Each structure stands twice: as C-alpha cells, then as structure tokens.
Amino acid sequence: MTERKDLVATSEQPLSGSAITEMTQREQWNKKNPPTEATIVKDLRTTELVAREYRGTKARFYRLSGAIRLQPHLSELPPSHASVKHRHTTEAVLYIVKGKGHTVMHYDGEPEERVDWEEGDLIGIPLWAWHQHFNDSDSDTARYLAIQDTFTVKQMGLHQIERHPDSPAGEE
C-alpha cells in the first residue's frame, strides 16, 4: 500500500479508564440553554452569554441555518481566569473575538505546547489533545468562537468531553 503523505499521523489516545466526564453537566446545561437558532449572529464582542457554572465561564451555543454537522459556541473567560483542562472527541477551531491570552495543549506523555493568542487569531485544537485556555488580562474578559463537528460526532455516538484529573469539580 502506498504511504499517504497528505494524512496527518496522530498518536492513539484512548479514553482513559478513569475518565472524568463532563457530559452529564454539559447536557443538563444544554437542556436549560438550548442552542440559539439563527442565520446570523450580530457582534460576537457584545452578544449576551449565559453563565456556565460547571466551567466558570459564560457561553452560548448556536445552530446556524439548521446546521447538522458543525456547532459553534461563543465562550467568555473572566479576567485572569483559566478554563478547565479538558479534551474532546470533536475537532475544534477557535477564533479569538476579544482579548489576549494563551492556550496550553498536549497529548498524554508529550510536553505541553503554549500558543499565545489575541483578538483576530485563529487556533486549531488537535483531536483528543488536552488543552486549557487562559485569559492573560487582569481587567478585561476574553472571548472566543469555537466551531466543532459536535452534531456529527453526537450522531455517531462518539461525543465525549473528559476533564483532566488535575482539574477540579469533574464528575466521578
């Protein structure tokens, strides 16, 4: 068989035996705050978001134009705040809407990589990589728009979000 040079090799990263899932918390939050159905979302810098207590952030999820594959969500990190360290079975790209900060990413057994970002930047989060976002401002919020293949992965029965064992307040 011919080796494909256009494919990206990734390390196998199975769901750990001691997985700390966020799925129950996320689904409960989603039932109370279903995705906003829209064709266009105006001004991502100021649109109203809803507290996501289990993450210590604010967010709003969207279903744009009846989408069945991609689900965007807008998240806001308070000043000097970090997201929980987590990984997920969805692919994700993040567009930085507002603020300045950094993201730390790595796979199990590999060194962490720090990626600094600011308003206008676009970041790719590798599939099933541990990652954590940090707002580097001590006075202003940071916002990012994440676009993930959540709807597709859910339909295949493969959606999972795992909290890193070092992150507090996960489910057992």
C-alpha positions in Angstrom: 0.0 0.0 0.0 1.3 3.5 -0.9 2.1 5.7 2.0 -0.2 8.8 2.1 1.8 11.9 2.8 -1.3 14.1 2.9 -2.7 12.4 6.0 -1.7 13.6 9.5 -0.5 10.8 11.8 -1.8 11.1 15.3 -1.0 9.1 18.4 -3.6 6.8 19.7 -5.2 8.5 22.7 -7.9 6.2 24.1 -10.5 7.3 26.7 -8.8 6.7 30.0 -10.1 4.1 32.3 -10.6 6.8 35.0 -12.3 9.2 32.7 -13.8 12.3 34.4 -16.6 13.1 32.1 -18.3 16.5 31.7 -21.1 15.0 29.5 -23.8 15.0 32.2 -23.1 18.6 33.3 -23.0 19.7 29.7 -26.2 18.0 28.7 -28.0 19.4 31.8 -26.8 22.9 30.9 -27.8 22.4 27.3 -31.4 21.4 28.3 -31.7 24.7 30.2 -29.9 26.7 27.5 -30.7 25.1 24.1 -28.7 26.3 21.1 -29.8 29.6 19.7 -31.3 29.0 16.2 -30.2 31.7 13.8 -28.9 32.5 10.4 -26.6 35.3 11.6 -25.2 36.3 14.9 -24.5 40.0 15.2 -21.5 41.4 17.1 -19.8 38.5 18.9 -18.0 41.0 21.0 -21.1 42.1 22.9 -23.8 39.4 22.4 -25.3 38.2 25.7 -23.9 35.0 27.1 -25.2 32.6 29.9 -23.2 31.6 32.9 -21.8 28.0 32.6 -21.2 27.3 36.3 -19.5 23.9 35.8 -16.8 25.6 33.7 -16.6 29.0 35.5 -17.3 30.8 32.2 -20.1 32.2 30.1 -21.2 30.7 26.8 -23.9 30.5 24.2 -24.3 27.6 21.7 -25.7 28.1 18.2 -27.4 26.1 15.4 -26.9 28.2 12.3 -29.2 27.8 9.4 -30.4 24.4 10.6 -26.8 23.0 10.7 -26.5 19.2 11.1 -22.6 18.9 11.2 -21.0 21.9 12.8 -21.9 23.6 16.1 -20.4 26.9 17.0 -20.3 28.3 20.5 -19.1 31.6 22.0 -17.3 31.4 25.3 -16.0 34.1 27.6 -13.2 33.8 30.1 -13.3 36.3 33.1 -10.2 38.4 33.7 -7.2 36.3 34.9 -9.2 33.1 34.6 -8.4 29.8 33.1 -10.8 27.2 31.6 -10.7 23.7 33.0 -8.1 21.5 31.4 -10.0 19.0 29.1 -10.1 17.2 25.8 -12.9 16.1 23.5 -13.7 13.8 20.6 -14.7 16.7 18.4 -12.4 18.7 16.1 -12.3 22.4 17.0 -11.1 25.7 15.7 -11.2 28.8 17.8 -11.4 32.4 16.5 -10.4 34.9 19.1 -13.1 37.5 19.2 -11.8 39.7 22.0 -8.9 39.8 24.4 -5.4 38.3 24.8 -4.3 35.1 26.4 -2.8 31.7 25.7 -3.7 28.0 25.3 -1.7 25.1 26.6 -2.1 21.8 24.6 -0.5 18.3 24.7 -1.2 14.6 24.3 -0.6 12.1 27.1 3.1 11.6 27.7 4.1 14.6 25.5 5.4 18.0 26.5 2.9 20.9 26.8 2.9 23.5 24.0 1.9 27.1 24.7 0.2 29.1 22.0 -0.2 32.8 22.6 -3.3 34.5 21.0 -5.0 37.8 20.7 -8.1 39.3 19.0 -8.3 38.2 15.4 -6.3 35.0 15.7 -7.4 31.5 14.7 -6.3 28.4 16.6 -6.7 24.7 15.8 -7.2 22.3 18.8 -5.9 18.8 17.9 -8.4 16.0 18.3 -8.4 14.4 21.8 -5.5 16.7 22.9 -5.5 18.0 26.5 -5.9 21.8 26.4 -6.6 24.7 28.6 -7.3 28.4 27.8 -6.0 31.3 29.8 -7.2 34.9 29.8 -3.9 36.9 30.4 -5.7 40.2 31.2 -6.3 41.1 34.8 -9.0 43.7 33.8 -10.9 42.5 30.7 -12.7 39.4 29.5 -11.6 37.3 26.6 -14.0 35.7 24.1 -13.5 33.0 21.5 -15.8 31.4 19.0 -15.3 27.7 18.9 -16.6 25.7 15.9 -16.7 22.0 16.3 -18.2 19.0 14.5 -20.3 18.2 17.6 -23.6 17.4 15.7 -21.8 14.9 13.5 -19.9 13.2 16.4 -23.1 13.0 18.5 -24.9 11.3 15.7 -22.2 8.7 15.5 -22.4 8.1 19.3 -18.8 9.2 19.9 -19.2 12.5 21.7 -17.1 12.7 24.9 -15.6 15.5 26.9 -13.1 14.4 29.5 -11.8 16.7 32.3 -8.1 16.3 33.2 -7.6 14.5 36.5 -5.9 17.6 37.9 -8.9 19.8 37.1 -11.4 20.4 40.0 -15.2 19.7 40.0 -15.5 17.0 37.5 -17.9 14.2 37.6 -16.9 10.8 39.1 
